[in-house]
Amino acid sequence: MMKIRERDLAKLSGRRLLGALVRVSTFTLMVLLCVLYSHSTYAQTQKLTATAPVNKTAIVGVLYRGQISVTGGTTPYKYSPEYGMTKVPGFTVNQDGLISWTPDRVGALPVGIRVIDGRGSVVMCSYNLIVSCPTITLSPPQKLLGYVGVSYNSGEIIVQGGTEPYMYTTWQGTTIGTCGLRFDPSNRAINGTPTKAGSFGVSLKVTDKNNCSKIFSFGIRISVDNIPPTANCTDLGGGRFRITVQDKESGLDAVPADCHGGLGVDYEGNPGEIQDGMTEPYSFVVKFRRRGDTCTFTAIDMKGNQGACSATYR
């Protein structure tokens, strides 16, 4: 810093003294500004920080994405997983700080990402990623009613969620075996021929590819069918009749026609085949070939019970 000696100061006039002081003050101020600027720039490079993604939870089998937020330091930033993370199959972080991974296991994964700025400053971003099982749901079969002595098939049990293939295990509370039924994992259905009436329980444990599981329970009722099916013959005119049959218990098996002594009837359209155990109304239209003929239509259910109606073309 410039020094003003006493003998020089005595020689200076008031104006010259003032000018010298101004020059000294200006120089000192410039030095102070340079020091402050250098300090602030240095401090800025030390404020490099990395914040973990907001989303710290994932579902096994589902793609996870998490964005690291970086402030301070000097761009560009470079991201790299810590050594342990390189051993996690499929775990990546791109140069925008976006983490991608499809978890293949349940639990807590310690995540460590190294961030380096343009001046070589380093900061670590660490957090625990919690991986949970997905929601697995099961839709019970539509057919939950069967009859003693009648072949039973529940229809497919639908499972959603998780990752296929699924493994099925009968669980505590399953009593269908006592009435002759069993669960068949090959078609995901309950089948067999019931041997006794009553209400029976089904408990299934469903486990997916990633060992995520859920237990589901529902019931099946087995009854004794002593009620015959219904049959109605409706005259449509001109020798045409609509035949409607139904069995709400064990379901239909067949509807044969007996036109003994006549020329018979023709079936209009394509009524379709009767599905074994059909409980919905089944209807078709016939036309007589000769006036005066009579036909009897007999509905037979799965237990052999019968219901009939007769039609005569007058």
KOLLUM-355713 format. One record per residue: x, y, z of N, C-alpha, C in turn. Coordinates in steps of 0.2 Angstrom, whole numbers, plus 2048, in hexadecimal, padded with zeros to 3 digits. Example, Ala and Ser with C-alpha at 12.3 -4.5 7.8 and 13.67 -1.06 7.14 Angstrom:
8427E482783E7EA8278427F0827 8407F58238447FB824840800827 
REM end
This chain:
8047FA800800800800804806800 80280B7FC8068127FC807815802 80D81880480E81B80A810823809 80D82780C80E82E80C813831811 81983381081D83581581B83C818 81D83D81E81B84382181E84981E 82584881C82884E818825850812 82284A80E81F84C80881884F809 81584C80F80E84F81080E856812 81385881581485F817815864810 81786180B818865805812865801 80D8618028088617FE803866800 8008697FB7FA86E7FC7F486A7FE 7EF86D8007E886A8017E68667FB 7E68697F57E48667EF7E885F7EE 7EE8607EE7F385A7EC7F28557F1 7F18577F87EF8527FD7E984E7FB 7E48517FA7DE84E7F87DE8497F2 7E284B7ED7E28477E77E68407E9 7EB8417ED7EF83B7EF7EB8367F3 7E78397F87E38357FC7DD8317F7 7DB8347F27D68317EE7D982C7EA 7DF82D7E87E38277E47E48217E9 7E68237EF7E781D7F37E18197F5 7DC81D7F67D581A7F77D38157F2 7D38187EC7D18147E67D580E7E5 7DC80E7E67E08087E57DE8037EA 7DD8057F07DB8017F67D47FD7F5 7D08017F27C97FF7F07C97F97EB 7CD7FA7E67CE7F57E07D17EF7E3 7D67EF7E87D97E97EB7D47E67EF 7D07E97F27CA7E67F67C57E37F2 7C37E67ED7BE7E37E87C17DC7E5 7C77DC7E37CA7D67E07CA7D17E5 7CC7D27EB7CC7CD7F07C57CA7F2 7C07CF7F27B97CC7F37B77C87ED 7B87CA7E77B67C67E17B97BF7E1 7BF7BF7E37C37B97E37C07B47E8 7BE7B77EE7BC7B37F37B57B17F2 7B07B57EE7AA7B37ED7AA7AD7E7 7AE7AE7E37AF7A97DD7B17A27E0 7B67A27E57B879C7E87B27997EC 7AF79D7F07A979B7F47A47977F0 7A379A7EA79D7987E679F7917E3 7A578F7E27A77897DF7A77847E5 7A77867EB7A67817F179F7807F3 79A7837F07937827F179077D7ED 7947797EA7917737E578D76F7EA 78676E7E87827697EC77E7657E8 77C75F7EA77875B7E67727587EA 76C7597E87667577EC7637507E9 76274C7ED75F7457EB7587467E8 7567427E374F7437E07497437E5 7447467E373E7477E873B7407E9 73B73C7E37387357E373D7307E6 73C72E7EC7417297EF73E7227F0 7387217EC73571A7EC7347177E5 7347117E573470D7DF7307077E0 72D7047DA7296FE7DA72D6F97D6 72E6F37D97326EE7D672F6EC7CF 7336EC7CA7316EA7C372E6F07BF 72E6F67C272C6FC7BF7327017BE 7327047B87387097B773870F7BC 73D7107BF73E7157C474271B7C1 7407217C27447277BF74472C7C5 74B72F7C674C7347CB7517397C9 74F73F7CA7537457C87577487CD 75E7487CD76274B7D17637527D0 7627577D576275E7D47697607D7 76D7647D27737677D477376F7D4 7767727D97777797D977E77B7DB 7807817D97877837DA78C7807D6 7927817D879877E7D37987827CD 79B77E7C879C7817C179A77B7BC 79677D7B87937787B37997777AE 7997717AA79476C7AA7957677B0 7907647B279075F7B77917587B4 7957547B879574D7B67937487BB 78F7437B978C73F7BE78E7387BD 7907347C379272D7C27907297C8 78D7237C878B71F7CD79271D7D1 79171D7D879671A7DC7987137DA 79D7107DC7A070A7DA79A7047DB 7977057E17937007E378C7007DF 78B7057DC7857067D87867037D1 78C7027CF78D7007C878C6F87C8 78B6F57CE78A6EE7CE7826ED7CE 77E6F27CE7776F17CE7756F17C7 7726EB7C57706EA7BE76B6EF7BC 76D6F37B67686F77B37686FE7B6 76C6FF7BB76C7067BE77070B7BA 76D7117B87717167B476F71D7B7 7747217B67737287B777672C7B1 7727307AD7747337A777773A7A9 77A73E7A477E7447A577974A7A7 7737487A776E74E7AA76C74C7B1 76F7477B476E7457BB7677417BC 76573E7B675F73A7B77607337B8 75E7307BE75F7297C07597257BD 75B71F7BA75671A7B77587137B9 7537107BB7547097BE74D7057BE 74D6FF7BC7476FB7BD7496F67C3 7466F77C97486F37CF7466EB7CD 74A6E77D07496E07CF7486DC7D6 7486E07DB7486DE7E27456E37E6 7426E07EC73F6E57F17446E67F6 7446EC7F97486EE7FE74B6F67FD 7506F78017536FE8017596FE7FD 75A7027F87607027F47647087F6 76A7087F976E70E7FA7717117F3 76E7177F277071A7EB77671F7ED 77B71F7E97817247E97837267E3 78272D7E17847307DB7897357DC 78F7357D979473A7D979373F7D4 7937457D679274B7D279974F7D1 79C7507CB7A27547CB7A075A7C6 7A27607C87A17667C47A67687C0 7A676E7BC7AB76F7B77B27717BA 7B27727C07B97747C37BC76E7C7 7B87687C77BB7627CA7B87627D1 7B47667D47B17657DA7AC75F7DA 7AC75C7E07A87557E07A37567E6 79D7537E57987527EA79574C7E9 7937497EF78F7427EF7887447F0 7847407EC77C7407ED77A7397EF 7787387F57777327F87707317FB 76C72C7FA76572B7FD7647247FC 75E72280075C71B80075671B7FB 7567167F67507157F274C70F7F5 7467107F774270B7FA73E7087F4 73F7017F373B6FE7EE7366F97F1 7306FA7EF72A6F67F27276F17EC 7236ED7EF71F6E87EA7196EC7E7 7186EA7E17126ED7DE70B6EA7E1 7066EE7DF6FF6EB7E16FD6E57DD 6FC6E07E06F96DA7DC6F26D97DE 6EE6D87D86E76D77DA6E46D17D6 6DF6CE7D96DC6C87D66D56C97D6 6D26C77D06CB6C77CF6C86C07CF 6C46BE7D46C16B77D56BE6B57CF 6BD6AF7CD6BA6AC7C76B26AE7C8 6AF6AF7C26A86B17C16A46AB7C4 6A66A57C36A16A07C56A369D7CC 69F69F7D16A169D7D869B6987DB 6976957D76926917D969268A7D5 6926857D869367E7D568D67A7D8 68D6747D568866F7D768B6687D7 6886657DC68B65E7DE68A6597D8 68F6567D668F6517D06906547CA 69065B7C969165E7C36986617C2 69B6607BC6A26627BB6A266A7BC 6A766C7C06A76737C16AE6767BF 6AE67C7BC6B36807BA6B26877BB 6B668A7C06B56917C26B66967BD 6BA6957B76BC69A7B36C369D7B5 6C66A07B16CD6A37B36CD6A87B8 6D26A77BD6D36AC7C26D86B17BF 6D66B87BF6DA6BD7BC6DE6C07C1 6E56C07C06EA6C47C46ED6CA7C1 6ED6D07C46F06D67C16F56D97C6 6FA6DC7C36FF6DF7C77056DA7C8 70B6DD7CA7106D97CA7136D77C4 7186D27C471B6D07BD71A6C97BC 7186C77B77176C07B571E6BD7B4 71E6B67B57196B17B67176B17BE 7116AF7BF70F6AF7C670F6A77C9 7106A77CF7106A07D270A6A07D7 70669B7D770069A7DB7016957E0 6FF6967E66FF6917EB6F96917EF 6F668C7F06F068B7F56F268D7FC 6EE6917FF6F06938066EB69180B 6ED6928126E86908176E1693816 6DC68F8176D56918176D268E810 6D668B80C6D46878066D1681808 6CA6808076C667A8096C3677803 6C46797FC6C16767F76C366F7F5 6C866D7F86CA6667F76C66617FA 6C26638006BE65F8036B765D7FF 6B66617FA6B06607F66B265D7EF 6B865C7EE6BA6597E76BD65E7E2 6BE6647E46C066A7E06C866B7E1 6CB66E7DC6D266F7DD6D46757D8 6D96797DA6DB67E7D66E167C7D1 6E067E7CB6E467C7C56E86827C3 6EF6827C56F36887C36F46897BC 6F36837B86F46837B16EF6887AD 6E96887AF6E468C7AC6E16917B1 6E46917B76E26967BC6DB6967BE 6D86907BF6D168F7C06D06897C5 6CA6897C86C86847CD6C467F7C9 6C56797CA6C16747C66C066D7CA 6BC6697C76BB6637CA6B36617CA 6B165C7CD6AA65A7CE6A965A7D5 6A565E7D86A365F7DF6A06587E1 6A26567E769F6507EA69A6527F0 69A6587F26956597F86946617F7 68E6637FA68C66A7FA68F66D800 68F67480069167880569567E803 69868280769C6888056A3686807 6A86888026AF6868026B368C801 6B968C8046BD6928046C36907FF 6C56967FC6CB6967F86D069B7FA 6D669A7FC6DB69F7FD6E169D7F9 6E36A27F56E96A17F06EE6A77F2 6F46A47F26FA6A97F26FD6AA7EB 6FD6B07E97006B17E27066B57E3 70C6B27E07126B47E17156B67DA 7176BC7D971A6BE7D27216BC7D1 7246BE7CB72B6BD7C97306C07CE 72E6C67D17336C97D67316C77DD 72E6C27DE72C6BF7E57286C47E9 7246C87E571E6CC7E97186C77E9 7156C77EF70F6C37EF7096C67F3 7036C37F26FD6C57F56F96BF7F6 6F56BF7FB6F06B97FD6E96BB7FC 6E56B87F86DE6B97F66DA6B47F8 6D46B57FB6CF6B07FD6C86B27FA 6C56AC7F86BE6AD7F66BA6A67F7 6B46A67F76B06A07F86AC69D7F2 6AB6967F26A76937ED6A168F7F0 69B6907EE69668C7F16946867EC 6936817EF69167B7EB68A6797EE 6856787E967E6767EB67C6707E8 67666E7EA6736687E766D66A7E2 66E6697DC66966B7D76636667D6 65D6687D96576647D86526687D4 65466E7D164F6727CE6506717C6 64A66F7C364B66E7BB64B6757B8 64E6757B264F67B7AE64867D7AB 6476837A96416857A664168579E 63B68479B63B684793634687791 63568C78D62F68F78A62F68F783 62968E78062868E778623693777 62669877362169E77162069E76A 61969E76861769E7616186A575E 61C6A575961D6AC7556196AC74F 6156A774E6106A77486146A4742 6106A273D61369F737617699738 61569573D61968F73F620690742 62169674462869874762769874F 62B69675262B69675A63269875D 63269C76263869D76663869976C 63E69576C63F691772644694777 64269577D646698782647693788 64D69178A64E68D78F654690794 65368E79A65869179F65968C7A5 65F68B7A86606887AE66468C7B3 66268F7B86666937BC66A6907C2 6696897C266D6867C76736837C4 67367C7C26796797BF67B67B7B8 67667E7B56776807AE67567B7A9 67467D7A367167979D67667479B 67466F79867866A79567666978E 66F66878C66D667785666669785 66366A77F65C66B77D65A667777 65966177865765D77265065E770 64E65D76A64765E767644657765 63E65676763B650765635651761 63565075A63065175662D64B753 62B64675762963F756623640751 62363C74B61E63C74761D642742 62164774362164D73E62764D73A 62765373662C654731632658735 63165A73B63665E73E63666573D 63B66873F63C67073F64267273C 64367873A64967B73864B68073D 65168173E65468674365668C73F 65369274165569873E65B69B741 66069D73C6666A173F66A69B742 66F69E74667469A74967369B751 66F69775466F69875C675697760 67A69475D68069376168068C765 68568A76768568476B684686773 68168177668068277D686680781 68968578568F68478968D68078F 69167B79168F67779768F67B79D 68967B7A068967F7A76866867A5 68468779F68168E79E67B68F7A2 67B6957A66756977AA67169D7A7 6746A07A26706A579F66A6A279A 6656A67996606A47946636A278D 66069C78A66369A78465C69A77F 65D69D77A65769E77565869D76E 65469A76B65469976364D699760 64D699759647699756646693751 64169075164068A74C63A68C748 63968874263468973D63268273B 62B68073C62967A73B628679733 62967373162967172A62266F728 61E66D72C61766B72B61266D730 60C67072E60767273360466C736 60366C73C600667740605663744 60B66474361166074661266374D 61465F75261666175961D65F75A 62166375E627662760628664767 62C65F76B62D661772635662773 63666877663D66A77863E66977F 64366578064566378764C666789 64C66B78F65266D791654669797 65B66779665E66279B66466679E 6646667A56696697A966F6657AA 6746677AD67A6637AE67965D7B3 67465E7B76726587BC66D6537B9 66B6557B36666507B065F6527B1 65D6587B565765A7B565465D7AF 64E65C7AE64B65E7A76456627A8 6446677A363E66B7A263C66B79B 63666B79963466B79262E66F790 62E671789628674787626671780 62067277E61E66F77761B674773 61C67476C61A678767616675762 61067776060D67475A60B679755 60C67874F60B67C74960467B747 5FF67F7495F867E7485F6682742 
REM end
